[in-house]
Amino acid sequence: MTKTPGKAEPQKPISKAEREARKAFRQVDAEKAMTEHEIAQKAFSKTASVSRPSGWGARLQRHRPQKPNPRRRNDSSESSETALDLRRGAEA
């Protein structure tokens, strides 16, 4: 029997034993996947809890705007002062 293009062959019916075997393998695979997922979730939550504190206070602390450091020189303010000094000198 040769295949005709564009037509699918009918599937062969599977036996009851093969169906039971497939069902058993699916259950084993599902349990294995769930176990791997639980292990990954535990590892992730352990690492995440160690790496940074949780809660609203910690979140606010991470995302709050940084205060300018008074000891650090701000280059943008120097350039604006220089421009103001030049304008004042030009007026005088």
Secondary structure, 3 states (H helix, E strand, C coil): CCCCCCCCCCCCCCCHHHHHHHHHHHHHHHHHHHHHHHHHHHHHHHHHHHHCCCCHHHHHHHHCCCCCCCCCCCHHHHHHHHHHHHHHHHHC
